Structure formats: structure tokens, C-alpha cells
Amino acid sequence: MRRWIGVAAAAAAVVGLGGWIAEPFARDWWLVRTACDGALPGDAVRQLAENGSHFEDAESTTFRELGEYRCRLSFEGDELRSDLVLRVEAHTGRDQQDHELLTALGDKGLAPQAPAPAGLPAFVDRFGSLRFLLPCPALGRDDDGRRRKLLVRTQFGQDALWGHPAAYETAVGVVNGVSKRLGCGAEPLTAPGGDAGLAEPQDDPKTVPLAEAGGTGCGWLTRAGLADGAGWRVADGVNDAAPTGRCLVYDESTADGGSGHRMTFVAWYGDWSRRFAADDSGRPLSLTATARCDGEAAQFAVDASDGIPGVGQERKRELLEAFARDQVERRDCSGPKVR
């Protein structure tokens, strides 16, 4: 009799727990707590969902032997709104990482991107995803003798409040959790302070006059001897911890929607970047530079509109070298060599 009483009590408790979890707010708590294998900072995720419906579903998959991880958290969606809160994909395999980075940056590596806050090894790609690339000391080296790394893509749904600072806190929490789950052993990241949310990459991002760019990651442009009176403006896309970055400079007619002049200086860090500095046959492209950073190749390139007064081919080469040297000094690399 006592045994049956115990079984009945346990069954009642399970039924009670199931009923409690079925309640909308209890279900929200449970999904946030368990999503992405418990890696999400609950308060931050709830801030991202302030204007959303109740959470609907969470799922995650780990393929540790393949070095892959995926997770997703969803709202209650409908025909008028996205159901995605957060989607995460992670890879420790070099081939998958190369594919992901080349996709994010486009065939020539010049697709729009936005910087993450200083200190985060990340950037925002043209699709609005925040991509992290960090070393995995616990995984040793690959078959080519290169140190293994972890690439994590965090994508927020269009109806999640990803312009909120909680987006970075959420992404950092996920990356730290993925690092543990895949045995990466990376140093835990810290979410940035301040009130900035995830930036959206744009063809014409926020700029400052050239004279005011000295304290930015593109401050080298203030010393590059660009012609006065052209109304040059600078968009700073440099983060010294990120795998890529760029400096965009254009004149006021371009900023006002005119067909003026612009120059884009881009840096890519890692052996995956070699494709951007060569043609389909593997021959080096002109107006690129290379260096060695942290044991791997780094590439630098310039893309400039035609007909910029005083900026011919040789001048572009000089500006590219100035950009590459500034990047090399900032990251303590060897080189650069301009082709």
C-alpha cells in the first residue's frame, strides 16, 4: 500500500509540474532557462523579447565529434511577424569556417560590415549576424599545424529588439557556453558596457569629418595627406580584436546621395583570407598587401572609385601601404608587403 501511495504522489507531482510548465509565463521561464543548453543570460533574453509574444520553442544540437553546434529560440509567430528570437551556429572545423566567412563577406570581401565593440573578437556581417572568431587552446592544432579556432554565428530575429545592449550580452553568453560545450577552452568573453545595441551594416554608415577621425581606428587617414577642401568623411569599421575590419572614406557629395568619390580599405585576418587577394587561378591581385599576424596570413586591399583627383594608381598604392602599416602596428604583426 505504501508503495502505491508513493507512486501516486510522484505521478501527481509530475502532472502538477506539467500543468505549471504549460502556463505561459512558466513556459517562458523554462524555455529561456533551458534554451541553448542553459547558456543564455535570462534577463538579457527577456529584454530582447519585451515587445514580443510568449516564447514558443527551443532546440539545440551538438555534434562534438564534428565540432558543430546549433541552437534556436522562438517566439509565438504569426503571418505578420517573425518567430525567431535567436539562432546560433558554431564550427571548429576549418573548412566550415572558411565557407562561412567567405559567404559573410562576399566574393571580393567588400560586402558591408559593421564593427563590434572594442575587445570583442567579432563583427556584424551583411546579413546582420554577429560573428565571433576566437582561438581554441584546448583543441590544439589541425593537420596543417594551425591553431584551432571557434567560429560562432549569432543571428537575431527581425522582431527581437537586437538594437538593445542585451543583444551583446546574449551573444557573449552563448559564445561562452558553446566554447565549453565543444571543448574549445577559449578565455571567457565579457559583454561590453554602454547602451549600444547591435549595429546594422549599411553601405553609407555613420561618418565623421576627416579632421575629427584622429582618435578612431581609421585615424591614419588624417595623416595620409588627402587633398584639403574635398569634404572627406570617414566611417570607422576597425576593431583590433576582430577577424576583419575596414575604413571607408568618401566626399560630401557621396554622403549627400551624389555620385561622388569613395575609397574602402579592408583588412582580413587568417589564412581563409587568401582567396580575397588572388584571382580564380590563384595569382595575386594588384593593389593588395599581405602580412603575418599571430602565425597566419593577413590580407589588405583597397577599392576606390575612378577619377578621384590626385589619387591615381600609385597614390592608391601609397594609401594602401599606409593602411596596412597602421593595422600591422596595431596588432603587432610582421610585414606588410604591398603587391
TORLUM-588679 format. One record per residue (C-alpha): residue number from 1; residue in one letter; x, y, z. Coordinates in nm, 2 decimals, m for minus. Last residue first. Layout:
! TORLUM-588679
num  residu  u  v  w
NUM  a  X  Y  Z
...
END
This chain:
! TORLUM-588679
num  residu  u  v  w
339  r  5.20  4.38  m5.42
338  v  5.24  4.55  m5.09
337  k  5.44  4.36  m4.82
336  p  5.34  4.42  m4.46
335  g  5.52  4.30  m4.27
334  s  5.52  4.13  m3.93
333  c  5.22  4.17  m3.69
332  d  5.19  4.36  m3.36
331  r  4.82  4.41  m3.40
330  r  4.81  4.79  m3.40
329  e  5.14  4.81  m3.58
328  v  5.02  4.58  m3.86
327  q  4.70  4.77  m3.90
326  d  4.88  5.10  m3.93
325  r  5.12  4.95  m4.18
324  a  4.84  4.81  m4.39
323  f  4.66  5.15  m4.40
322  a  4.97  5.34  m4.50
321  e  5.05  5.07  m4.76
320  l  4.70  5.10  m4.91
319  l  4.74  5.48  m4.92
318  e  5.07  5.45  m5.11
317  r  4.92  5.20  m5.36
316  k  4.62  5.43  m5.41
315  r  4.87  5.71  m5.49
314  e  5.05  5.50  m5.74
313  q  4.72  5.41  m5.92
312  g  4.59  5.76  m5.93
311  v  4.45  5.97  m5.65
310  g  4.51  6.34  m5.72
309  p  4.15  6.40  m5.81
308  i  3.94  6.08  m5.77
307  g  3.86  5.97  m6.12
306  d  3.76  5.61  m6.06
305  s  3.61  5.48  m5.74
304  a  3.83  5.30  m5.49
303  d  3.87  4.95  m5.35
302  v  4.17  4.90  m5.14
301  a  4.31  4.57  m5.00
300  f  4.47  4.41  m4.70
299  q  4.55  4.05  m4.63
298  a  4.66  3.87  m4.32
297  a  4.83  3.53  m4.32
296  e  4.86  3.32  m4.01
295  g  5.11  3.28  m3.72
294  d  4.95  3.55  m3.50
293  c  4.97  3.80  m3.78
292  r  5.18  3.76  m4.09
291  a  5.14  4.03  m4.36
290  t  5.00  4.08  m4.71
289  a  4.91  4.37  m4.93
288  t  4.67  4.42  m5.22
287  l  4.67  4.67  m5.50
286  s  4.72  4.41  m5.78
285  l  4.57  4.07  m5.74
284  p  4.79  3.77  m5.66
283  r  4.75  3.47  m5.89
282  g  4.55  3.18  m5.75
281  s  4.38  3.09  m6.08
280  d  4.04  3.23  m5.97
279  d  4.21  3.56  m5.88
278  a  4.41  3.63  m5.56
277  a  4.39  3.86  m5.25
276  f  4.04  3.77  m5.14
275  r  4.11  3.40  m5.16
274  r  4.40  3.44  m4.91
273  s  4.16  3.55  m4.64
272  w  4.10  3.20  m4.50
271  d  4.46  3.20  m4.38
270  g  4.36  3.44  m4.11
269  y  4.30  3.82  m4.06
268  w  4.12  4.03  m4.32
267  a  4.17  4.40  m4.37
266  v  3.97  4.64  m4.59
265  f  4.03  4.99  m4.72
264  t  3.73  5.14  m4.90
263  m  3.77  5.46  m5.11
262  r  3.48  5.69  m5.21
261  h  3.42  5.95  m5.47
260  g  3.10  6.13  m5.56
259  s  2.78  6.01  m5.73
258  g  2.55  6.21  m5.50
257  g  2.35  6.09  m5.22
256  d  2.45  6.36  m4.97
255  a  2.73  6.14  m4.84
254  t  2.87  6.10  m5.19
253  s  2.87  6.47  m5.25
252  e  3.04  6.51  m4.91
251  d  3.35  6.31  m5.00
250  y  3.42  5.95  m4.91
249  v  3.63  5.75  m4.67
248  l  3.56  5.39  m4.56
247  c  3.79  5.21  m4.32
246  r  3.76  4.84  m4.28
245  g  3.77  4.55  m4.04
244  t  3.81  4.17  m4.03
243  p  3.89  3.90  m3.79
242  a  3.80  4.12  m3.49
241  a  4.02  4.21  m3.19
240  d  4.16  4.54  m3.33
239  n  3.81  4.67  m3.41
238  v  3.80  4.89  m3.72
237  g  3.49  5.00  m3.91
236  d  3.54  5.38  m3.87
235  a  3.34  5.57  m4.13
234  v  3.53  5.88  m4.25
233  r  3.43  6.19  m4.43
232  w  3.62  6.39  m4.69
231  g  3.50  6.74  m4.77
230  a  3.72  6.78  m5.07
229  g  3.87  7.10  m4.94
228  d  4.20  6.96  m4.84
227  a  4.35  6.68  m5.05
226  l  4.44  6.36  m4.86
225  g  4.78  6.37  m4.70
224  a  4.76  6.04  m4.52
223  r  4.79  6.17  m4.17
222  t  4.42  6.21  m4.10
221  l  4.37  5.88  m4.28
220  w  4.58  5.70  m4.01
219  g  4.30  5.78  m3.76
218  c  4.09  5.49  m3.90
217  g  4.05  5.31  m3.57
216  t  3.93  5.64  m3.43
215  g  4.10  5.92  m3.24
214  g  4.22  6.11  m3.55
213  a  3.88  6.09  m3.72
212  e  3.78  6.45  m3.64
211  a  3.97  6.62  m3.93
210  l  3.82  6.36  m4.17
209  p  3.47  6.47  m4.09
208  v  3.27  6.20  m3.91
207  t  3.07  5.91  m4.05
206  k  2.77  5.69  m3.98
205  p  2.73  5.42  m4.23
204  d  2.66  5.45  m4.61
203  d  2.65  5.10  m4.75
202  q  2.50  4.98  m4.42
201  p  2.58  4.72  m4.16
200  e  2.32  4.72  m3.88
199  a  2.47  4.78  m3.54
198  l  2.38  4.56  m3.24
197  g  2.30  4.77  m2.94
196  a  2.49  5.05  m2.77
195  d  2.40  5.14  m2.42
194  g  2.74  5.11  m2.25
193  g  2.92  4.81  m2.13
192  p  3.07  4.53  m2.34
191  a  2.99  4.17  m2.26
190  t  3.29  3.98  m2.13
189  l  3.44  3.68  m2.32
188  p  3.55  3.36  m2.15
187  e  3.91  3.26  m2.24
186  a  3.87  2.98  m2.50
185  g  3.88  2.62  m2.39
184  c  3.73  2.48  m2.72
183  g  3.57  2.17  m2.57
182  l  3.27  2.19  m2.79
181  r  3.03  2.25  m2.50
180  k  3.26  2.48  m2.31
179  s  3.31  2.71  m2.61
178  v  2.94  2.70  m2.69
177  g  2.86  2.83  m2.35
176  n  3.10  3.12  m2.38
175  v  2.96  3.20  m2.72
174  v  2.60  3.19  m2.60
173  g  2.67  3.43  m2.31
172  v  2.85  3.67  m2.54
171  a  2.56  3.67  m2.78
170  t  2.31  3.74  m2.50
169  e  2.51  4.02  m2.35
168  y  2.56  4.17  m2.70
167  a  2.19  4.16  m2.77
166  a  2.11  4.30  m2.43
165  p  2.25  4.63  m2.54
164  h  1.92  4.68  m2.74
163  g  1.93  4.71  m3.12
162  w  1.85  4.34  m3.13
161  l  1.50  4.40  m3.00
160  a  1.37  4.07  m3.15
159  d  1.12  4.12  m3.43
158  q  1.38  4.09  m3.70
157  g  1.51  3.77  m3.55
156  f  1.86  3.77  m3.40
155  q  2.15  3.58  m3.56
154  t  2.46  3.46  m3.37
153  r  2.73  3.30  m3.58
152  v  3.01  3.13  m3.38
151  l  3.35  3.05  m3.53
150  l  3.58  2.85  m3.29
149  k  3.95  2.82  m3.37
148  r  4.22  2.55  m3.40
147  r  4.58  2.66  m3.41
146  r  4.74  2.58  m3.74
145  g  4.97  2.28  m3.79
144  d  4.82  2.17  m4.12
143  d  4.65  1.87  m3.96
142  d  4.48  2.10  m3.70
141  r  4.64  2.23  m3.38
140  g  4.54  2.20  m3.02
139  l  4.18  2.17  m2.92
138  a  4.22  2.31  m2.57
137  p  4.37  2.63  m2.69
136  c  4.06  2.72  m2.90
135  p  4.11  3.06  m3.05
134  l  3.83  3.30  m3.12
133  l  3.61  3.40  m3.42
132  f  3.27  3.56  m3.34
131  r  3.01  3.65  m3.60
130  l  2.71  3.89  m3.52
129  s  2.45  3.84  m3.79
128  g  2.30  4.14  m3.97
127  f  2.31  3.98  m4.31
126  r  2.60  4.20  m4.43
125  d  2.81  4.08  m4.14
124  v  2.84  4.23  m3.79
123  f  3.19  4.18  m3.65
122  a  3.36  3.98  m3.37
121  p  3.66  3.92  m3.15
120  l  3.51  4.16  m2.89
119  g  3.77  4.40  m2.74
118  a  3.63  4.71  m2.90
117  p  3.26  4.70  m2.96
116  a  3.15  4.51  m3.27
115  p  3.23  4.67  m3.61
114  a  2.99  4.68  m3.90
113  q  3.01  4.50  m4.24
112  p  2.91  4.59  m4.59
111  a  3.04  4.34  m4.86
110  l  3.40  4.40  m4.97
109  g  3.54  4.05  m4.93
108  k  3.56  4.00  m5.31
107  d  3.32  3.71  m5.33
106  g  3.11  3.83  m5.03
105  l  3.20  3.89  m4.67
104  a  2.95  3.66  m4.49
103  t  2.98  3.38  m4.75
102  l  3.36  3.39  m4.74
101  l  3.35  3.38  m4.36
100  e  3.10  3.08  m4.35
99  h  3.29  2.88  m4.61
98  d  3.63  2.93  m4.44
97  q  3.47  2.83  m4.10
96  q  3.32  2.52  m4.25
95  d  3.66  2.42  m4.40
94  r  3.85  2.50  m4.07
93  g  3.63  2.28  m3.84
92  t  3.55  2.44  m3.50
91  h  3.20  2.54  m3.61
90  a  2.91  2.72  m3.44
89  e  2.56  2.81  m3.55
88  v  2.32  3.01  m3.33
87  r  1.96  3.13  m3.39
86  l  1.79  3.38  m3.17
85  v  1.44  3.52  m3.13
84  l  1.28  3.39  m3.45
83  d  0.90  3.38  m3.49
82  s  0.90  3.66  m3.74
81  r  0.59  3.87  m3.75
80  l  0.27  3.94  m3.95
79  e  0.18  3.58  m4.05
78  d  0.21  3.46  m3.70
77  g  0.49  3.38  m3.45
76  e  0.49  3.26  m3.09
75  f  0.85  3.34  m3.02
74  s  1.15  3.11  m3.10
73  l  1.48  3.01  m2.95
72  r  1.74  2.82  m3.17
71  c  2.05  2.61  m3.12
70  r  2.33  2.47  m3.33
69  y  2.67  2.32  m3.25
68  e  2.94  2.17  m3.47
67  g  3.29  2.04  m3.40
66  l  3.23  1.72  m3.59
65  e  3.30  1.49  m3.29
64  r  3.11  1.74  m3.08
63  f  2.80  1.72  m3.28
62  t  2.56  1.92  m3.05
61  t  2.20  2.00  m3.13
60  s  1.97  2.26  m2.97
59  e  1.60  2.34  m2.96
58  a  1.38  2.60  m2.80
57  d  1.01  2.67  m2.86
56  e  0.73  2.91  m2.82
55  f  0.83  3.21  m2.61
54  h  0.55  3.44  m2.53
53  s  0.48  3.72  m2.76
52  g  0.72  4.00  m2.83
51  n  0.77  4.36  m2.75
50  e  1.00  4.29  m2.45
49  a  1.16  4.00  m2.62
48  l  1.52  4.13  m2.63
47  q  1.48  4.23  m2.27
46  r  1.38  3.87  m2.18
45  v  1.69  3.75  m2.34
44  a  1.90  3.98  m2.13
43  d  1.74  3.88  m1.80
42  g  1.78  3.51  m1.88
41  p  2.15  3.51  m1.97
40  l  2.15  3.22  m2.23
39  a  2.39  2.93  m2.19
38  g  2.14  2.68  m2.04
37  d  2.17  2.42  m2.31
36  c  2.10  2.67  m2.59
35  a  1.75  2.72  m2.44
34  t  1.70  2.57  m2.09
33  r  1.64  2.88  m1.87
32  v  1.48  3.07  m2.15
31  l  1.24  2.78  m2.22
30  w  1.15  2.73  m1.86
29  w  1.09  3.09  m1.78
28  d  0.87  3.14  m2.08
27  r  0.68  2.82  m2.00
26  a  0.61  2.95  m1.65
25  f  0.48  3.27  m1.80
24  p  0.25  3.09  m2.05
23  e  0.12  2.81  m1.80
22  a  0.20  2.47  m1.95
21  i  0.50  2.44  m1.72
20  w  0.27  2.45  m1.43
19  g  0.05  2.18  m1.57
18  g  0.35  1.96  m1.64
17  l  0.47  2.02  m1.29
16  g  0.14  1.92  m1.14
15  v  0.12  1.61  m1.36
14  v  0.47  1.52  m1.25
13  a  0.38  1.58  m0.88
12  a  0.06  1.38  m0.91
11  a  0.26  1.09  m1.06
10  a  0.50  1.11  m0.77
9  a  0.22  1.11  m0.52
8  a  0.06  0.81  m0.69
7  v  0.38  0.61  m0.69
6  g  0.44  0.69  m0.32
5  i  0.08  0.58  m0.23
4  w  0.13  0.26  m0.44
3  r  0.44  0.18  m0.24
2  r  0.28  0.25  0.09
1  m  0.00  0.00  0.00
END
